[in-house]
Amino acid sequence: MSVGRIIETPDCVAEGATWLAKSCPRMAYAIEQTGPLPLRRRPDGFAQLLSAIVSQQVSVASANAIWKRLKDAKLTGPRKIMWATDGDLRAVGLSRQKIRYARALADARIDYLALRDASDDEVVAILTEVSGIGVWTAEIYAMFSLGRADVIAPGDLALQEAARILYDLPDRPTDKQLRQMAEAWSPWRSVAARVLWAYYRVAKEREGIR
């Protein structure tokens, strides 16, 4: 199965933004407010998924601080996580639950190279088999580490809040509602997500994603 378009350069993001602006006046308005969108490409592999676990249910600032301590302690590889004591991992800021998730990820032995050729749905299915990796984390990985152009993470609260403001909705859309809204942004849903995160920063004056 084809993996579809891959976002590799800022030009890819700009192409998607141009398409979205032509397709939706609200998207065009948001892009006018935000200016050029960030590429947000990241490496793939264990460390990026561990970083996503760190980001779960904490602020961007807290996640950045914890991740810096993990990197400083050289605790970003699967073997290092398995060899570390719970005390080592607590000392850098991981909760008991996140320690369990980090160890589950280290023990999962995911074939990260094979994920590059898997479909979006297969990526989500494979990753969510690991304890502590939900659909949000898997979709973020597909978007940023694998560069998939047509993936969104509708469970993301910042995306939901940005969509509420931009589309003047009475309430923040649910995961299901935002997923339905995002169908109109295909084949550039990942760029639409970048638009919404950037617009969130403008509207709320704080970061919505690491």
N, C-alpha and C positions, 0 to 999 in steps of 0.2 A: 504493500500500500504506500502511495506517495506521502511524503511528510509535508508537502505543500511549500509555500513560499517561506524562505528563511530571511530574517532581518539580520543583516551583517554590517551595514554602514549607516551613518546619518542620512545618506541619500535615500535609503530604503524607508526610513522613518518619515522623511519629508514627502516621499511619494504617497505613503499611506495617509499622511495628514492632508495632502492636497485632495485626495479622493474623498476623504471624510468631509472636508470643508465644502466640496461640491455637492455632496449627498445630503448634508444636514445643516441648516442655518445655525442651529445651536452649537454644533461642533465648530463651525466656521467662527462663531463669536468667541468660543473658548480659546481657539487657536490664536485669534487676534489678541486676546488678553495675556496668553502665556508666552508667546513668541516661540522660537524653535524648541522642539521637544528633545529630551535627552535620549541617547541611544540605549542606555541601560543594559548593554550586553555584558554578561559575566561568564567566567569559565564554567564548564560543567564538571561534575564529579562530586565526591563525598563532601568536601568542605562547603560547597554551596548549599547542599541540602542541610548540613549541620547548621549553617548560618540561618537558613530559613526556620529551622526548629527554634533557634535562639530568639528569632523575631516574633514568635507566636505569643500573642496576648500581652505584649509589653510595648512601651512607647519606642519610637525610633531611637531616641536618645539612649534609653536603657539598653536596647539591643546593640547599639554601636559600642557602648561601654563594655558590655559582657563579651562581645566578639573580640574587642581589642585585648581583653584580659586572656581570652582563650588563645589568641595568636601569640601574645607575649609569652605564655606558658607552653607554647608549641603543642597545643592540644587540639589540633584541627585535622588530624589524620585518623583513620579507623583503628590502627594498632595502638596509637597513643591513647585513644579513648578507652579501648579495652584494657590497657595496662594501668591506666590511672585509677586511683582509689576514689570512692565517693567523696571523701574529704577533699581531694585535689579538685574535683569538679565543682563541689559546693563553694570552694574558695574563690573560684573565678566567677561565681554568680549563677550557676545553674541550680534550678529547683530540683527537688527529688524526682518530680515527674519528668523534667527535661533530661535528667541524668539517665533515666530509664529509656527515654526515647533515643538519646544519643547512642546508648549501648545497643539498642535494637537496630539502629541504622548501621552501626559498625559491624554487627553480626549478620546483616542481610546479604552481604556480598553481591550487591547490585552490579550488573554488567553495564557500566556507564557508556561504554562505546556503542553497545547495541541499542541503547536508548536513542542515539542520534538518528537511527534509521527506523525507529518505531513511530507509528501514527500517534497523533495527539491523544486519542482515547487509550491507546496501549500504554503510553507514558504514564497517564494518570492511574490506570489500572495497576501497573507494576509498582509504582511508588506508593500507592495507598495500601498496598499489602503490608507495608512496614508500620509497626506500631508508632504512633506519633506523627505520621505523615498523613494529613488529610487532603481533601481535594484542593483547598486553597494553596497549600505548600506545593503540591504537584503541579498545579497550573502556573504558579509563579516560576517554578523551575523550567517548565516548558517554554514560558515566555522569554525569560531572561538568560537562562543557561543554554537552552537549545535554540533560541532565536525564532520560535514559531510565530508567524505573523497573524494567525487567526485564532488566538486563544485569549480568553479573558478570565479573570478570577472574581466572579460576581459575589462571592462571599466576603470580599474585602470591604471593611466598613468605610474606608476613605473613598473608595470608588462609589459606594452606595450614597454617601453624603454628597459627593461632588455631583452625581447624577441628579439627586434631589434638588440641589441649588440650580444647576444648569438648566434643567428641564422644568423648573418651577413646580415640582410635585408636592402634594400636601404632606406626604410622609416619605421617609427614606425607603427606597424600594427593597424588597426582600431579595435574597439570593436568586430565587426563581424568577422574580419579576425583572431583575437586572439582566439575567441570562436571556430572557425573552427580548428585552430592549436591545441587547447586544446583537441579536440576529440581523438587525438593520445595518450594523457596522461591519459585517462580513464582506470581503475577506481580510479586513484590516482591524480585527477586534483587539489585537495586541497594541496597535497604535492608538485606538480609541481609549484603551486603558491608560496609556501614557498621557493622552490629552486630559483625561479626568484626574489623574494624580497631579498633573501640573496645575490644573484649574483648582484643585483642592488647596494647593499651596497658595495660590493667589487669593482665593475666597476666604480661607481660614487662617492664613499666615502661619502655617506650620506644615511640616513634611508629613505625607501620608504613607510613604513607603521608603525603605532603606535603599 
